[in-house]
């Protein structure tokens, strides 16, 4: 939802992140994935949305 800029501080084994700014992202919510018919697809469709952090 946001792009966050931050400073990273490291003290021995502890790493801290201080947010210094953020910008909101836009998402196109008009995605046509398939015909939304629960009578036909209710038992066969599973939608999973996941966030992946690339570290």
N, CA, C, O and CB atoms as a CASP TS submission, in Angstrom:
PFRMAT TS
TARGET T0000
AUTHOR 0000-0000-0000
METHOD Language model
MODEL 1
PARENT N/A
ATOM      1  N   UNK     1       0.807  -1.187   0.000  1.00  0.00           N
ATOM      2  CA  UNK     1       0.000   0.000   0.000  1.00  0.00           C
ATOM      3  C   UNK     1       0.855   1.257   0.000  1.00  0.00           C
ATOM      4  O   UNK     1       0.425   2.298  -0.498  1.00  0.00           O
ATOM      5  CB  UNK     1      -0.921  -0.005   1.183  1.00  0.00           C
ATOM      6  N   UNK     2       2.070   1.173   0.556  1.00  0.00           N
ATOM      7  CA  UNK     2       2.922   2.341   0.645  1.00  0.00           C
ATOM      8  C   UNK     2       4.357   2.000   0.272  1.00  0.00           C
ATOM      9  O   UNK     2       4.819   0.881   0.500  1.00  0.00           O
ATOM     10  CB  UNK     2       2.867   2.931   2.043  1.00  0.00           C
ATOM     11  N   UNK     3       5.055   2.966  -0.301  1.00  0.00           N
ATOM     12  CA  UNK     3       6.507   2.899  -0.439  1.00  0.00           C
ATOM     13  C   UNK     3       7.072   3.715   0.719  1.00  0.00           C
ATOM     14  O   UNK     3       6.779   4.905   0.840  1.00  0.00           O
ATOM     15  CB  UNK     3       7.005   3.444  -1.855  1.00  0.00           C
ATOM     16  N   UNK     4       7.866   3.092   1.555  1.00  0.00           N
ATOM     17  CA  UNK     4       8.381   3.756   2.752  1.00  0.00           C
ATOM     18  C   UNK     4       9.885   3.940   2.624  1.00  0.00           C
ATOM     19  O   UNK     4      10.614   2.995   2.324  1.00  0.00           O
ATOM     20  CB  UNK     4       8.038   2.947   4.027  1.00  0.00           C
ATOM     21  N   UNK     5      10.341   5.167   2.854  1.00  0.00           N
ATOM     22  CA  UNK     5      11.767   5.450   2.925  1.00  0.00           C
ATOM     23  C   UNK     5      12.148   5.452   4.399  1.00  0.00           C
ATOM     24  O   UNK     5      11.411   5.972   5.236  1.00  0.00           O
ATOM     25  CB  UNK     5      12.128   6.820   2.229  1.00  0.00           C
ATOM     26  N   UNK     6      13.296   4.871   4.712  1.00  0.00           N
ATOM     27  CA  UNK     6      13.694   4.772   6.109  1.00  0.00           C
ATOM     28  C   UNK     6      15.205   4.779   6.247  1.00  0.00           C
ATOM     29  O   UNK     6      15.933   4.468   5.305  1.00  0.00           O
ATOM     30  CB  UNK     6      13.116   3.515   6.739  1.00  0.00           C
ATOM     31  N   UNK     7      15.665   5.141   7.440  1.00  0.00           N
ATOM     32  CA  UNK     7      17.077   5.068   7.815  1.00  0.00           C
ATOM     33  C   UNK     7      17.284   3.776   8.595  1.00  0.00           C
ATOM     34  O   UNK     7      16.408   3.344   9.344  1.00  0.00           O
ATOM     35  CB  UNK     7      17.518   6.322   8.661  1.00  0.00           C
ATOM     36  N   UNK     8      18.440   3.171   8.413  1.00  0.00           N
ATOM     37  CA  UNK     8      18.758   1.935   9.122  1.00  0.00           C
ATOM     38  C   UNK     8      19.871   2.237  10.114  1.00  0.00           C
ATOM     39  O   UNK     8      20.906   2.803   9.761  1.00  0.00           O
ATOM     40  CB  UNK     8      19.176   0.794   8.131  1.00  0.00           C
ATOM     41  N   UNK     9      19.640   1.851  11.350  1.00  0.00           N
ATOM     42  CA  UNK     9      20.640   2.008  12.403  1.00  0.00           C
ATOM     43  C   UNK     9      21.013   0.626  12.918  1.00  0.00           C
ATOM     44  O   UNK     9      20.139  -0.204  13.171  1.00  0.00           O
ATOM     45  CB  UNK     9      20.112   2.915  13.563  1.00  0.00           C
ATOM     46  N   UNK    10      22.289   0.383  13.072  1.00  0.00           N
ATOM     47  CA  UNK    10      22.750  -0.891  13.634  1.00  0.00           C
ATOM     48  C   UNK    10      23.622  -0.610  14.850  1.00  0.00           C
ATOM     49  O   UNK    10      24.590   0.146  14.779  1.00  0.00           O
ATOM     50  CB  UNK    10      23.535  -1.725  12.572  1.00  0.00           C
ATOM     51  N   UNK    11      23.263  -1.227  15.958  1.00  0.00           N
ATOM     52  CA  UNK    11      24.051  -1.153  17.181  1.00  0.00           C
ATOM     53  C   UNK    11      24.314  -2.583  17.620  1.00  0.00           C
ATOM     54  O   UNK    11      23.410  -3.269  18.098  1.00  0.00           O
ATOM     55  CB  UNK    11      23.318  -0.325  18.307  1.00  0.00           C
ATOM     56  N   UNK    12      25.541  -3.026  17.459  1.00  0.00           N
ATOM     57  CA  UNK    12      25.934  -4.407  17.749  1.00  0.00           C
ATOM     58  C   UNK    12      25.041  -5.373  16.981  1.00  0.00           C
ATOM     59  O   UNK    12      25.111  -5.399  15.753  1.00  0.00           O
ATOM     60  CB  UNK    12      25.858  -4.693  19.269  1.00  0.00           C
ATOM     61  N   UNK    13      24.223  -6.153  17.630  1.00  0.00           N
ATOM     62  CA  UNK    13      23.369  -7.139  16.979  1.00  0.00           C
ATOM     63  C   UNK    13      21.968  -6.600  16.672  1.00  0.00           C
ATOM     64  O   UNK    13      21.175  -7.280  16.021  1.00  0.00           O
ATOM     65  CB  UNK    13      23.260  -8.369  17.847  1.00  0.00           C
ATOM     66  N   UNK    14      21.659  -5.391  17.132  1.00  0.00           N
ATOM     67  CA  UNK    14      20.319  -4.821  16.982  1.00  0.00           C
ATOM     68  C   UNK    14      20.257  -3.923  15.748  1.00  0.00           C
ATOM     69  O   UNK    14      21.089  -3.029  15.589  1.00  0.00           O
ATOM     70  CB  UNK    14      19.922  -4.026  18.244  1.00  0.00           C
ATOM     71  N   UNK    15      19.287  -4.151  14.885  1.00  0.00           N
ATOM     72  CA  UNK    15      19.054  -3.314  13.715  1.00  0.00           C
ATOM     73  C   UNK    15      17.721  -2.611  13.888  1.00  0.00           C
ATOM     74  O   UNK    15      16.704  -3.249  14.163  1.00  0.00           O
ATOM     75  CB  UNK    15      19.079  -4.152  12.401  1.00  0.00           C
ATOM     76  N   UNK    16      17.728  -1.287  13.727  1.00  0.00           N
ATOM     77  CA  UNK    16      16.516  -0.488  13.886  1.00  0.00           C
ATOM     78  C   UNK    16      16.237   0.261  12.595  1.00  0.00           C
ATOM     79  O   UNK    16      17.164   0.651  11.884  1.00  0.00           O
ATOM     80  CB  UNK    16      16.648   0.499  15.073  1.00  0.00           C
ATOM     81  N   UNK    17      14.958   0.462  12.292  1.00  0.00           N
ATOM     82  CA  UNK    17      14.528   1.175  11.105  1.00  0.00           C
ATOM     83  C   UNK    17      13.710   2.386  11.534  1.00  0.00           C
ATOM     84  O   UNK    17      12.756   2.259  12.302  1.00  0.00           O
ATOM     85  CB  UNK    17      13.711   0.253  10.163  1.00  0.00           C
ATOM     86  N   UNK    18      14.089   3.566  11.032  1.00  0.00           N
ATOM     87  CA  UNK    18      13.344   4.794  11.342  1.00  0.00           C
ATOM     88  C   UNK    18      12.687   5.298  10.059  1.00  0.00           C
ATOM     89  O   UNK    18      13.388   5.689   9.126  1.00  0.00           O
ATOM     90  CB  UNK    18      14.286   5.894  11.960  1.00  0.00           C
ATOM     91  N   UNK    19      11.352   5.296   9.993  1.00  0.00           N
ATOM     92  CA  UNK    19      10.691   5.812   8.787  1.00  0.00           C
ATOM     93  C   UNK    19      10.922   7.310   8.656  1.00  0.00           C
ATOM     94  O   UNK    19      10.771   8.057   9.623  1.00  0.00           O
ATOM     95  CB  UNK    19       9.176   5.508   8.820  1.00  0.00           C
ATOM     96  N   UNK    20      11.293   7.749   7.443  1.00  0.00           N
ATOM     97  CA  UNK    20      11.531   9.175   7.215  1.00  0.00           C
ATOM     98  C   UNK    20      10.601   9.748   6.153  1.00  0.00           C
ATOM     99  O   UNK    20      10.601  10.956   5.919  1.00  0.00           O
ATOM    100  CB  UNK    20      12.976   9.405   6.808  1.00  0.00           C
ATOM    101  N   UNK    21       9.805   8.890   5.504  1.00  0.00           N
ATOM    102  CA  UNK    21       8.844   9.366   4.514  1.00  0.00           C
ATOM    103  C   UNK    21       8.121   8.202   3.879  1.00  0.00           C
ATOM    104  O   UNK    21       8.597   7.067   3.905  1.00  0.00           O
ATOM    105  CB  UNK    21       9.538  10.204   3.443  1.00  0.00           C
ATOM    106  N   UNK    22       6.968   8.494   3.308  1.00  0.00           N
ATOM    107  CA  UNK    22       6.232   7.445   2.607  1.00  0.00           C
ATOM    108  C   UNK    22       5.414   8.057   1.481  1.00  0.00           C
ATOM    109  O   UNK    22       5.109   9.249   1.473  1.00  0.00           O
ATOM    110  CB  UNK    22       5.319   6.667   3.579  1.00  0.00           C
ATOM    111  N   UNK    23       5.072   7.194   0.532  1.00  0.00           N
ATOM    112  CA  UNK    23       4.268   7.598  -0.612  1.00  0.00           C
ATOM    113  C   UNK    23       3.267   6.480  -0.883  1.00  0.00           C
ATOM    114  O   UNK    23       3.638   5.306  -0.891  1.00  0.00           O
ATOM    115  CB  UNK    23       5.160   7.891  -1.874  1.00  0.00           C
ATOM    116  N   UNK    24       2.030   6.827  -1.101  1.00  0.00           N
ATOM    117  CA  UNK    24       1.011   5.800  -1.333  1.00  0.00           C
ATOM    118  C   UNK    24       1.125   5.249  -2.751  1.00  0.00           C
ATOM    119  O   UNK    24       1.503   5.962  -3.680  1.00  0.00           O
ATOM    120  CB  UNK    24      -0.403   6.372  -1.094  1.00  0.00           C
ATOM    121  N   UNK    25       0.792   3.971  -2.900  1.00  0.00           N
ATOM    122  CA  UNK    25       0.790   3.310  -4.201  1.00  0.00           C
ATOM    123  C   UNK    25      -0.623   3.294  -4.744  1.00  0.00           C
ATOM    124  O   UNK    25      -1.588   3.387  -3.986  1.00  0.00           O
ATOM    125  CB  UNK    25       1.355   1.873  -4.101  1.00  0.00           C
ATOM    126  N   UNK    26      -0.747   3.175  -6.052  1.00  0.00           N
ATOM    127  CA  UNK    26      -2.060   3.023  -6.671  1.00  0.00           C
ATOM    128  C   UNK    26      -2.187   1.596  -7.194  1.00  0.00           C
ATOM    129  O   UNK    26      -1.213   1.000  -7.654  1.00  0.00           O
ATOM    130  CB  UNK    26      -2.268   4.062  -7.820  1.00  0.00           C
ATOM    131  N   UNK    27      -3.390   1.065  -7.118  1.00  0.00           N
ATOM    132  CA  UNK    27      -3.655  -0.297  -7.554  1.00  0.00           C
ATOM    133  C   UNK    27      -4.877  -0.285  -8.457  1.00  0.00           C
ATOM    134  O   UNK    27      -5.907   0.297  -8.114  1.00  0.00           O
ATOM    135  CB  UNK    27      -3.865  -1.249  -6.341  1.00  0.00           C
ATOM    136  N   UNK    28      -4.760  -0.929  -9.610  1.00  0.00           N
ATOM    137  CA  UNK    28      -5.906  -1.066 -10.502  1.00  0.00           C
ATOM    138  C   UNK    28      -6.809  -2.158  -9.941  1.00  0.00           C
ATOM    139  O   UNK    28      -6.428  -3.328  -9.926  1.00  0.00           O
ATOM    140  CB  UNK    28      -5.457  -1.397 -11.971  1.00  0.00           C
ATOM    141  N   UNK    29      -7.987  -1.793  -9.485  1.00  0.00           N
ATOM    142  CA  UNK    29      -8.893  -2.752  -8.870  1.00  0.00           C
ATOM    143  C   UNK    29      -9.891  -3.337  -9.862  1.00  0.00           C
ATOM    144  O   UNK    29     -10.761  -4.118  -9.477  1.00  0.00           O
ATOM    145  CB  UNK    29      -9.632  -2.100  -7.736  1.00  0.00           C
ATOM    146  N   UNK    30      -9.775  -2.971 -11.116  1.00  0.00           N
ATOM    147  CA  UNK    30     -10.701  -3.479 -12.134  1.00  0.00           C
ATOM    148  C   UNK    30     -10.052  -4.629 -12.903  1.00  0.00           C
ATOM    149  O   UNK    30      -9.973  -4.592 -14.130  1.00  0.00           O
ATOM    150  CB  UNK    30     -11.123  -2.346 -13.109  1.00  0.00           C
ATOM    151  N   UNK    31      -9.591  -5.644 -12.184  1.00  0.00           N
ATOM    152  CA  UNK    31      -8.977  -6.802 -12.815  1.00  0.00           C
ATOM    153  C   UNK    31     -10.042  -7.846 -13.107  1.00  0.00           C
ATOM    154  O   UNK    31     -10.728  -8.303 -12.192  1.00  0.00           O
ATOM    155  CB  UNK    31      -7.865  -7.391 -11.922  1.00  0.00           C
ATOM    156  N   UNK    32     -10.189  -8.225 -14.353  1.00  0.00           N
ATOM    157  CA  UNK    32     -11.145  -9.252 -14.729  1.00  0.00           C
ATOM    158  C   UNK    32     -10.413 -10.579 -14.770  1.00  0.00           C
ATOM    159  O   UNK    32      -9.748 -10.889 -15.759  1.00  0.00           O
ATOM    160  CB  UNK    32     -11.817  -8.934 -16.097  1.00  0.00           C
ATOM    161  N   UNK    33     -10.524 -11.362 -13.716  1.00  0.00           N
ATOM    162  CA  UNK    33      -9.820 -12.631 -13.624  1.00  0.00           C
ATOM    163  C   UNK    33     -10.619 -13.757 -14.273  1.00  0.00           C
ATOM    164  O   UNK    33     -10.059 -14.574 -15.005  1.00  0.00           O
ATOM    165  CB  UNK    33      -9.527 -12.967 -12.168  1.00  0.00           C
ATOM    166  N   UNK    34     -11.898 -13.803 -14.013  1.00  0.00           N
ATOM    167  CA  UNK    34     -12.792 -14.800 -14.581  1.00  0.00           C
ATOM    168  C   UNK    34     -14.221 -14.313 -14.355  1.00  0.00           C
ATOM    169  O   UNK    34     -14.445 -13.362 -13.606  1.00  0.00           O
ATOM    170  CB  UNK    34     -12.558 -16.220 -13.942  1.00  0.00           C
ATOM    171  N   UNK    35     -15.169 -14.955 -14.992  1.00  0.00           N
ATOM    172  CA  UNK    35     -16.570 -14.589 -14.783  1.00  0.00           C
ATOM    173  C   UNK    35     -16.965 -14.979 -13.358  1.00  0.00           C
ATOM    174  O   UNK    35     -16.866 -16.148 -12.983  1.00  0.00           O
ATOM    175  CB  UNK    35     -17.503 -15.286 -15.837  1.00  0.00           C
ATOM    176  N   UNK    36     -17.401 -14.026 -12.584  1.00  0.00           N
ATOM    177  CA  UNK    36     -17.706 -14.239 -11.169  1.00  0.00           C
ATOM    178  C   UNK    36     -19.108 -14.814 -11.050  1.00  0.00           C
ATOM    179  O   UNK    36     -20.086 -14.072 -10.958  1.00  0.00           O
ATOM    180  CB  UNK    36     -17.579 -12.916 -10.357  1.00  0.00           C
ATOM    181  N   UNK    37     -19.200 -16.131 -11.053  1.00  0.00           N
ATOM    182  CA  UNK    37     -20.475 -16.825 -10.951  1.00  0.00           C
ATOM    183  C   UNK    37     -20.342 -17.856  -9.829  1.00  0.00           C
ATOM    184  O   UNK    37     -19.810 -18.943 -10.052  1.00  0.00           O
ATOM    185  CB  UNK    37     -20.878 -17.503 -12.318  1.00  0.00           C
ATOM    186  N   UNK    38     -20.815 -17.530  -8.640  1.00  0.00           N
ATOM    187  CA  UNK    38     -20.660 -18.422  -7.492  1.00  0.00           C
ATOM    188  C   UNK    38     -21.402 -19.734  -7.658  1.00  0.00           C
ATOM    189  O   UNK    38     -20.986 -20.747  -7.096  1.00  0.00           O
ATOM    190  CB  UNK    38     -21.135 -17.738  -6.247  1.00  0.00           C
ATOM    191  N   UNK    39     -22.486 -19.741  -8.414  1.00  0.00           N
ATOM    192  CA  UNK    39     -23.196 -20.999  -8.654  1.00  0.00           C
ATOM    193  C   UNK    39     -22.333 -21.993  -9.421  1.00  0.00           C
ATOM    194  O   UNK    39     -22.422 -23.200  -9.199  1.00  0.00           O
ATOM    195  CB  UNK    39     -24.489 -20.739  -9.419  1.00  0.00           C
ATOM    196  N   UNK    40     -21.505 -21.486 -10.317  1.00  0.00           N
ATOM    197  CA  UNK    40     -20.687 -22.358 -11.150  1.00  0.00           C
ATOM    198  C   UNK    40     -19.314 -22.638 -10.536  1.00  0.00           C
ATOM    199  O   UNK    40     -18.815 -23.759 -10.636  1.00  0.00           O
ATOM    200  CB  UNK    40     -20.517 -21.744 -12.518  1.00  0.00           C
ATOM    201  N   UNK    41     -18.699 -21.637  -9.905  1.00  0.00           N
ATOM    202  CA  UNK    41     -17.306 -21.757  -9.484  1.00  0.00           C
ATOM    203  C   UNK    41     -17.090 -21.856  -7.972  1.00  0.00           C
ATOM    204  O   UNK    41     -15.940 -21.955  -7.544  1.00  0.00           O
ATOM    205  CB  UNK    41     -16.550 -20.598  -9.998  1.00  0.00           C
ATOM    206  N   UNK    42     -18.109 -21.834  -7.168  1.00  0.00           N
ATOM    207  CA  UNK    42     -17.951 -21.753  -5.709  1.00  0.00           C
ATOM    208  C   UNK    42     -17.104 -22.882  -5.134  1.00  0.00           C
ATOM    209  O   UNK    42     -16.343 -22.647  -4.196  1.00  0.00           O
ATOM    210  CB  UNK    42     -19.306 -21.764  -5.047  1.00  0.00           C
ATOM    211  N   UNK    43     -17.205 -24.061  -5.647  1.00  0.00           N
ATOM    212  CA  UNK    43     -16.464 -25.196  -5.074  1.00  0.00           C
ATOM    213  C   UNK    43     -15.101 -25.407  -5.728  1.00  0.00           C
ATOM    214  O   UNK    43     -14.347 -26.274  -5.286  1.00  0.00           O
ATOM    215  CB  UNK    43     -17.284 -26.465  -5.204  1.00  0.00           C
ATOM    216  N   UNK    44     -14.761 -24.648  -6.762  1.00  0.00           N
ATOM    217  CA  UNK    44     -13.506 -24.902  -7.472  1.00  0.00           C
ATOM    218  C   UNK    44     -12.520 -23.751  -7.458  1.00  0.00           C
ATOM    219  O   UNK    44     -11.359 -23.949  -7.816  1.00  0.00           O
ATOM    220  CB  UNK    44     -13.800 -25.250  -8.872  1.00  0.00           C
ATOM    221  N   UNK    45     -12.929 -22.569  -7.064  1.00  0.00           N
ATOM    222  CA  UNK    45     -12.049 -21.403  -7.123  1.00  0.00           C
ATOM    223  C   UNK    45     -11.530 -21.054  -5.739  1.00  0.00           C
ATOM    224  O   UNK    45     -12.293 -20.968  -4.777  1.00  0.00           O
ATOM    225  CB  UNK    45     -12.781 -20.202  -7.731  1.00  0.00           C
ATOM    226  N   UNK    46     -10.226 -20.855  -5.652  1.00  0.00           N
ATOM    227  CA  UNK    46      -9.605 -20.353  -4.431  1.00  0.00           C
ATOM    228  C   UNK    46      -8.672 -19.223  -4.847  1.00  0.00           C
ATOM    229  O   UNK    46      -7.789 -19.425  -5.681  1.00  0.00           O
ATOM    230  CB  UNK    46      -8.831 -21.493  -3.649  1.00  0.00           C
ATOM    231  N   UNK    47      -8.858 -18.031  -4.272  1.00  0.00           N
ATOM    232  CA  UNK    47      -8.020 -16.876  -4.578  1.00  0.00           C
ATOM    233  C   UNK    47      -7.162 -16.586  -3.369  1.00  0.00           C
ATOM    234  O   UNK    47      -7.674 -16.415  -2.262  1.00  0.00           O
ATOM    235  CB  UNK    47      -8.873 -15.634  -4.971  1.00  0.00           C
ATOM    236  N   UNK    48      -5.854 -16.530  -3.578  1.00  0.00           N
ATOM    237  CA  UNK    48      -4.913 -16.231  -2.512  1.00  0.00           C
ATOM    238  C   UNK    48      -4.105 -15.003  -2.900  1.00  0.00           C
ATOM    239  O   UNK    48      -3.549 -14.942  -3.997  1.00  0.00           O
ATOM    240  CB  UNK    48      -3.985 -17.441  -2.230  1.00  0.00           C
ATOM    241  N   UNK    49      -4.039 -14.025  -2.003  1.00  0.00           N
ATOM    242  CA  UNK    49      -3.230 -12.820  -2.214  1.00  0.00           C
ATOM    243  C   UNK    49      -2.145 -12.814  -1.168  1.00  0.00           C
ATOM    244  O   UNK    49      -2.410 -13.023   0.016  1.00  0.00           O
ATOM    245  CB  UNK    49      -4.093 -11.513  -2.141  1.00  0.00           C
ATOM    246  N   UNK    50      -0.924 -12.576  -1.601  1.00  0.00           N
ATOM    247  CA  UNK    50       0.217 -12.714  -0.694  1.00  0.00           C
ATOM    248  C   UNK    50       1.218 -11.596  -0.941  1.00  0.00           C
ATOM    249  O   UNK    50       1.432 -11.185  -2.081  1.00  0.00           O
ATOM    250  CB  UNK    50       0.895 -14.091  -0.869  1.00  0.00           C
ATOM    251  N   UNK    51       1.819 -11.114   0.113  1.00  0.00           N
ATOM    252  CA  UNK    51       2.899 -10.134   0.023  1.00  0.00           C
ATOM    253  C   UNK    51       4.222 -10.874   0.179  1.00  0.00           C
ATOM    254  O   UNK    51       4.361 -11.734   1.049  1.00  0.00           O
ATOM    255  CB  UNK    51       2.746  -9.009   1.109  1.00  0.00           C
ATOM    256  N   UNK    52       5.197 -10.536  -0.670  1.00  0.00           N
ATOM    257  CA  UNK    52       6.517 -11.150  -0.602  1.00  0.00           C
ATOM    258  C   UNK    52       7.535 -10.039  -0.406  1.00  0.00           C
ATOM    259  O   UNK    52       7.592  -9.105  -1.206  1.00  0.00           O
ATOM    260  CB  UNK    52       6.832 -11.989  -1.888  1.00  0.00           C
ATOM    261  N   UNK    53       8.329 -10.127   0.632  1.00  0.00           N
ATOM    262  CA  UNK    53       9.401  -9.166   0.878  1.00  0.00           C
ATOM    263  C   UNK    53      10.708  -9.748   0.377  1.00  0.00           C
ATOM    264  O   UNK    53      11.128 -10.813   0.828  1.00  0.00           O
ATOM    265  CB  UNK    53       9.502  -8.807   2.384  1.00  0.00           C
ATOM    266  N   UNK    54      11.359  -9.056  -0.556  1.00  0.00           N
ATOM    267  CA  UNK    54      12.633  -9.519  -1.101  1.00  0.00           C
ATOM    268  C   UNK    54      13.767  -8.975  -0.253  1.00  0.00           C
ATOM    269  O   UNK    54      14.148  -7.813  -0.394  1.00  0.00           O
ATOM    270  CB  UNK    54      12.800  -9.087  -2.580  1.00  0.00           C
ATOM    271  N   UNK    55      14.305  -9.800   0.619  1.00  0.00           N
ATOM    272  CA  UNK    55      15.414  -9.379   1.484  1.00  0.00           C
ATOM    273  C   UNK    55      16.690  -9.935   0.987  1.00  0.00           C
ATOM    274  O   UNK    55      17.741  -9.694   1.581  1.00  0.00           O
ATOM    275  CB  UNK    55      15.196  -9.805   2.917  1.00  0.00           C
TER
END
